[in-house]
Amino acid sequence: MGCGGTTLFYPLLITLSVALITYNIIISSNTPLKQGFPSSSSSSSSSSFIDPVIELPRGGSRIRGNSERKRRLFHTAVTASDSVYNTWQCRVMYYWFKKIRASAGPGSEMGGFTRILHNGKPDQYMDEIPTFVAQPLPPGTDQGYVVLNRPWAFVQWLQQADIKEDYILMSEPDHLIVKPIPNLAKDGYGAAFPFFYIEPKKYEKVLRKYYPEERGPVTDIDPIGNSPVIVGKEALKKIAPTWMNVSLAMKKDPEADKAFGWVLEMYAYAVSSALHGVSNILHKDFMIQPPWDTEVGDKYIIHYTYGCDYDMKGKLTYGKVGEWRFDKRSYDSIPPPRNLTMPPPGVSQSVVTLVKMVNEATANIPNWGV
């Protein structure tokens, strides 16, 4: 598309976002997934999930004996740019994905892996990491909020790629898989990690622009982002265009942009999932986030989004650069070196595990730092 076409098309796309959202909802009526919540009078099984969850979708458990024992493969997908910062994280993540999947045995539900590279051209790691090249949004469309490329990249991948698995795990470059992940999605419900800072009730006034009252209570919007989420592939094919449109509309809306800030795209996914009637089982043990979570325990993922700063006595000095530190942002222009210094005695087990995992990956990935 030429520059003139781009200039005309994308402002029109943004302007018509709300109309497109409505269109997507109408189309979703054909989805094979269950679109409503089971009523309190549902005759479904009264069995309880054994998974550690903080909230089930309204109506309680819907486990169905033998049907839940079937092997239901999911495909892990990660969006990324070709920046040094994103690339080294993807390389480390894929190392651990392969190792954990191999350790899981033949009954594992972990299927394939794709890095969705949204800079529009191949990079030097195409042979190392399975990669789908997506086109970025036109210059200026993201208004400096590069995360808006994520839903657009998913739309392209879902439309163009041959994805064998029936479920998708949306993950991120700064996720380290600690143990084999089962398919936590059940009976048409997604499975997601609940974020304490996603508060639909607090922002009801703003969210009603995108999730009108006739759709249901604002609490239908789960306190999630798009990652980590396991969701049916066919459901995600319907959610993703709405997610893109809602993200663009929210970014254009000064009130929504101010309210949601850097988590705007997360709210957009939560709204879009609710618009399509896909509720989520909230798994608090899906992942941990050091340094606040101090033990790995039975969690599946380490998300190293926060900096880890300690003094040499092992005391956390968050908000102040520590004598010892690990912060992914320290390596935005150059990958971390091999054999990072281990944290001092007294530092939490989660942080020690994180650094050990990064060190093992960098020691074994060929041409590290190249």
C-alpha atoms as one frame of an Amber mdcrd trajectory, in Angstrom:
protein
   0.000   0.000   0.000   1.396   3.415  -0.904   1.850   6.264   1.509  -1.351
   7.963   0.388  -3.404   4.816   0.946  -1.875   4.300   4.355  -2.618   7.877
   5.354  -6.275   7.491   4.465  -6.876   3.928   5.592  -5.584   3.860   9.136
  -7.261   7.002  10.458 -10.459   5.563   8.987  -9.749   2.250  10.741  -9.358
   4.009  14.059 -12.424   6.207  13.558 -14.586   3.185  12.749 -13.204   1.041
  15.584 -16.404   1.030  17.597 -18.397  -0.021  14.539 -15.913  -2.787  13.855
 -16.166  -3.947  17.447 -19.913  -4.312  17.010 -19.384  -6.190  13.756 -17.008
  -8.617  15.414 -19.523  -9.300  18.170 -22.198 -10.118  15.591 -19.839 -12.445
  13.746 -18.941 -14.156  17.043 -22.454 -15.544  17.342 -21.274 -18.466  15.209
 -18.444 -19.426  17.559 -18.472 -23.025  18.793 -17.288 -21.880  22.212 -19.889
 -21.263  24.925 -20.669 -17.558  24.865 -22.628 -17.149  28.096 -21.920 -17.901
  31.723 -23.606 -20.983  33.179 -26.430 -19.993  35.484 -26.364 -20.762  39.188
 -28.928 -23.457  38.501 -26.653 -25.215  36.033 -26.700 -28.969  36.250 -22.983
 -29.272  35.584 -20.756 -31.358  37.810 -20.147 -30.173  41.330 -16.563 -31.442
  41.301 -13.855 -28.912  42.173 -10.808 -28.000  40.126  -7.585 -29.244  41.648
  -5.723 -26.317  40.097  -4.936 -23.423  42.461  -7.316 -20.738  41.268  -8.615
 -17.574  42.839 -11.811 -17.405  40.823 -13.813 -19.634  38.531 -16.155 -18.235
  35.905 -19.584 -17.587  37.313 -21.546 -20.795  37.766 -18.767 -22.843  39.335
 -16.876 -25.880  38.149 -17.597 -27.512  34.803 -15.157 -30.435  34.854 -16.365
 -33.316  32.730 -14.583 -36.489  33.733 -13.126 -38.345  30.765 -13.366 -35.443
  28.290 -10.865 -33.471  30.367  -8.309 -36.293  30.217  -7.865 -35.956  26.470
  -4.569 -34.493  25.306  -5.328 -30.965  24.096  -2.268 -29.402  22.531  -1.621
 -25.676  22.690   0.750 -23.580  20.606   2.925 -21.042  22.423   3.138 -17.663
  20.683   5.275 -14.666  21.608   5.233 -11.284  19.901   8.485  -9.370  19.622
  10.354  -6.699  17.726  13.854  -7.190  16.353  15.392  -5.016  19.077  18.365
  -6.364  21.015  16.217  -6.136  24.140  13.406  -8.327  22.802  15.715 -10.680
  20.942  17.903 -11.867  23.815  14.806 -12.448  25.932  13.212 -14.527  23.156
  16.366 -16.617  22.784  16.454 -17.364  26.503  12.741 -18.081  26.597  12.884
 -20.477  23.648  15.806 -22.352  25.207  13.699 -23.046  28.293  10.573 -23.791
  26.275  12.447 -26.548  24.417  14.047 -27.972  27.552  10.837 -28.045  29.587
   8.783 -29.474  26.735  11.354 -32.231  26.221  11.274 -33.079  29.927   7.490
 -33.399  29.938   7.319 -36.682  28.062   4.884 -37.917  25.412   1.787 -36.875
  27.351   2.680 -33.190  27.306   0.123 -30.726  25.968   2.837 -28.254  24.993
   2.806 -28.118  21.210   4.716 -25.850  18.871   6.266 -22.421  19.380   6.222
 -19.257  17.279   7.922 -15.924  17.707   5.698 -13.406  15.909   8.211 -10.840
  14.716   6.354  -7.615  14.023   9.038  -5.499  12.407   8.116  -6.667   8.888
  11.331  -8.418   7.865  13.331 -11.531   8.825  16.257 -11.300  11.222  19.331
 -13.455  11.837  17.553 -15.745  14.323  14.976 -17.232  11.967  16.781 -20.600
  11.990  17.173 -20.606  15.767  13.607 -19.689  16.739  10.481 -20.657  14.752
   9.319 -17.277  13.497   6.405 -15.714  11.650   7.136 -12.271  10.199   4.238
  -9.863  10.647   3.950  -6.332   9.314   4.064  -3.482  11.831   1.440  -0.799
  12.060   2.138   2.161   9.769   4.465   4.774  11.266   2.679   6.982  13.763
  -0.326   4.695  14.217   0.881   3.428  17.582   1.485   6.998  18.810   4.680
   5.846  20.499   2.921   2.956  22.245   4.709   0.102  20.461   2.654  -2.559
  22.248  -0.222  -1.778  19.869   1.667  -3.893  17.344   0.895  -6.978  19.454
  -2.808  -7.411  18.610  -2.177  -6.491  14.971   0.599  -9.107  14.809  -1.699
 -11.757  16.282  -4.401 -10.930  13.731  -1.947 -11.541  10.883  -0.524 -14.742
  12.373  -3.936 -16.241  13.056  -5.105 -15.435   9.529  -2.016 -16.556   7.626
  -0.190 -19.268   9.587  -0.959 -22.992   9.571  -1.422 -23.607  13.284  -1.933
 -27.292  14.033  -2.959 -27.003  17.677  -6.492 -26.141  18.825  -5.363 -23.832
  21.636  -2.968 -20.903  21.937  -0.809 -19.862  24.875  -0.038 -16.171  24.500
   3.227 -15.526  26.271   5.920 -12.824  26.354   9.682 -12.654  25.805  10.371
 -12.120  29.516   8.661 -15.365  30.524  10.732 -18.335  31.665   8.871 -21.640
  31.739   9.777 -23.464  34.938   7.840 -26.697  34.534   5.576 -28.342  31.931
   2.379 -26.369  31.463  -0.852 -28.329  31.066  -3.741 -26.967  29.058  -5.495
 -25.016  31.809  -8.341 -23.906  29.532 -11.543 -25.888  30.104 -14.935 -26.194
  28.430 -14.711 -23.061  26.309 -13.188 -20.961  29.076  -9.758 -19.441  28.733
  -7.148 -19.659  31.480  -5.383 -16.492  32.574  -3.264 -14.887  35.254  -5.074
 -12.186  37.272  -3.268  -8.849  37.565  -3.992  -6.786  40.664  -3.704  -3.547
  38.686  -6.378  -4.441  36.129  -9.484  -3.054  37.843 -12.566  -2.975  35.612
 -14.878  -1.852  38.418 -12.673   1.139  39.231 -12.752   2.289  35.602 -16.342
   1.377  34.803 -17.196   4.822  33.427 -14.440   4.596  30.820 -14.983   0.935
  30.019 -18.701   1.416  29.348 -17.707   3.119  26.089 -16.397  -0.247  24.933
 -18.492  -2.666  26.995 -21.991  -1.134  27.137 -24.406  -1.912  29.958 -26.600
  -4.101  27.768 -23.684  -6.508  27.467 -23.754  -7.193  31.207 -22.070  -6.119
  34.442 -18.595  -4.633  34.167 -17.378  -7.483  36.359 -17.782  -9.691  33.288
 -14.472  -8.136  32.235 -11.782 -10.293  33.806  -8.756  -8.657  35.527  -6.341
  -9.977  32.918  -4.129  -8.991  30.042  -3.494 -11.071  26.965  -0.580 -12.875
  28.583  -0.276 -15.396  29.990  -3.551 -16.661  28.543  -4.483 -20.057  27.119
  -7.500 -19.805  24.852  -9.129 -21.785  22.050  -7.687 -20.956  18.630 -11.070
 -20.394  17.017 -12.096 -18.088  19.864  -8.878 -16.104  19.538  -9.446 -15.696
  15.803 -12.619 -13.781  16.703 -11.181 -11.949  19.711  -7.994 -10.713  18.028
  -9.537  -8.258  15.485 -11.726  -6.810  18.230  -8.675  -6.565  20.496  -6.858
  -4.615  17.790  -9.802  -2.293  17.176 -10.459  -1.660  20.871  -6.751  -0.984
  21.464  -6.656   1.589  18.661  -9.911   3.190  19.822  -8.709   3.406  23.434
  -5.405   4.939  22.383  -7.263   7.569  20.388  -9.577   8.279  23.351  -7.807
  10.731  25.712  -9.857   9.604  28.702  -9.048   5.913  28.187  -5.430   6.632
  27.312  -4.960   8.612  30.523  -6.788   6.045  32.683  -4.998   2.946  31.403
  -1.555   4.210  30.398   0.965   1.454  29.705  -1.590  -1.294  30.428  -4.104
   0.004  27.859  -3.596  -2.977  25.545  -4.201  -5.335  28.490  -7.556  -3.698
  29.224  -8.366  -3.891  25.512  -7.834  -7.654  25.501  -9.898  -8.155  28.662
 -12.760  -6.141  27.143 -12.545  -7.991  23.831 -12.600 -11.396  25.501 -15.716
 -10.348  27.435 -17.385  -8.952  24.309 -17.030 -12.364  22.701 -18.373 -14.154
  25.760 -15.093 -15.907  26.530 -14.624 -15.913  30.284 -11.401 -17.014  31.934
 -10.456 -19.253  34.816  -8.123 -17.077  36.894  -4.980 -18.953  37.938  -2.961
 -17.072  40.508  -0.301 -19.786  40.253   0.137 -19.423  36.496   3.272 -17.367
  37.128   5.334 -15.488  39.681   6.882 -12.027  39.432  10.150 -11.631  41.355
  11.183  -9.989  43.571   7.677  -9.665  45.056   7.001 -13.374  44.756   9.799
 -15.009  46.692   9.268 -18.717  45.971   8.813 -20.539  42.682   6.814 -23.329
  44.306   4.410 -25.007  41.890   4.207 -22.073  39.483   4.669 -22.546  35.752
   6.305 -19.283  34.638   8.756 -16.724  36.024   7.904 -13.261  34.699  10.911
 -11.001  35.237   9.250  -7.685  34.527  10.456  -5.998  37.717  14.008  -5.042
  38.619  15.617  -7.006  41.440  17.808  -4.803  43.653  19.502  -5.991  46.865
  22.269  -4.960  49.202  25.054  -7.419  49.928  23.198  -8.680  52.984  20.390
  -9.889  50.748  17.950  -7.115  51.673  15.632  -5.832  48.944  16.250  -2.178
  48.089  13.435  -1.699  45.594  13.284   1.862  44.302  17.020   2.213  44.833
  19.732   0.666  42.699  21.150  -2.181  44.726  24.723  -3.273  45.275  23.597
  -6.401  43.457  20.942  -6.151  40.799  19.295  -7.917  37.911  17.019  -5.799
  35.762  16.233  -6.699  32.173  16.259  -2.978  31.333  19.991  -2.907  32.025
  20.360  -4.882  28.809  18.291  -2.856  26.358  21.148  -2.341  23.893  23.397
  -5.323  24.613  22.541  -8.843  25.810  23.461  -9.815  29.364  26.892 -11.441
  29.569  27.308 -15.112  30.220  27.780 -16.152  33.837  25.995 -13.296  35.592
  27.065 -12.850  39.202  24.773 -14.781  41.489  22.854 -12.825  44.146  24.250
 -12.596  47.677  23.102 -14.903  50.483  19.626 -14.099  51.753  18.119 -13.197
  48.402  14.827 -14.939  47.688  14.741 -18.319  45.986  12.741 -16.929  43.054
  15.472 -14.437  42.152  18.225 -17.037  42.561  16.307 -19.380  40.253  15.800
 -16.618  37.702  19.519 -15.821  37.477  20.469 -19.516  37.349  18.059 -20.033
  34.458  19.378 -17.040  32.515  22.950 -18.233  33.087  22.192 -21.773  31.940
  20.499 -20.508  28.795  23.262 -18.093  27.818  25.913 -20.754  28.472  24.236
 -23.154  26.058  22.860 -20.892  23.313  25.377 -20.780  20.441  26.891 -17.446
  19.456  25.519 -15.682  22.501  26.048 -11.946  22.306  26.431 -12.042  18.522
